[in-house]
Amino acid sequence: MDKEFKESIAAAKLEFKEEPMDANYSNPIVGIISRGRVNKLLRHMGKLKGRRILDVGCEAGYVSIRMAKKGADVHSFDICEEALKVFKKKKEARGINIFYAAAQKIPLKDNSFDYVVCTEVIEHMPQLDKVFSEIKRVLKPKGELLLTFPNEGLRKILYPIAKLFGINTSIENEVTLYEYKFEEITKLCNKFFKIKKKYSWPWFFPLTRFVICKNG
């Protein structure tokens, strides 16, 4: 295992220990943006009954559970074993295929999924060429990648406010390994997919970047 992967795993473990996404999603104030982001993804996908979805970097499973409740056949993985243990203990996790893996080498068959959801995780990932190549491989023809990632420069402005609501932002410099720019991610997406839609959200204070891609 090379240095980049060791750093990525260490960052995932630290984030789950000190700033788990479950705490963010459940926070009544800070979580408004995070829950809104997930709602936008769900609205885009529409009816999910019978759809096969892969959740890349699922942590403790908030997004996976939301999709499963809509009838999707959800498969979820992460590199943080501690987070997966918490996920598996949730009663809502029944029926979800939860497993340990790295996005650079997904242990699943080609052409398997209608959607791949990768939300707020690529900033922790090295070797995005390999990640996107693997996502393309497991997506069905015409399947979609739903990708979101933070506008980190803008988010940093809100860290002092987030701290007031109990969110530990003091570790962000340690867990955010790559501050990817919108332009470089859209360029990489174009290398592997056809971009259907890209935008920043919320429009009045764009904290999150959305890129929705079609496979082929």
Secondary structure as UniProt FT lines:
FT   HELIX           3..18
FT   HELIX           21..26
FT   TURN            28..30
FT   HELIX           31..45
FT   TURN            49..50
FT   STRAND          52..56
FT   TURN            59..60
FT   HELIX           62..69
FT   TURN            70..71
FT   STRAND          73..78
FT   HELIX           81..89
FT   HELIX           91..93
FT   TURN            94..95
FT   STRAND          97..100
FT   TURN            103..104
FT   TURN            110..111
FT   STRAND          113..119
FT   HELIX           122..124
FT   HELIX           128..138
FT   STRAND          139..150
FT   HELIX           152..164
FT   TURN            165..166
FT   TURN            170..171
FT   HELIX           172..175
FT   HELIX           182..192
FT   STRAND          194..201
FT   TURN            203..204
FT   STRAND          208..214
//
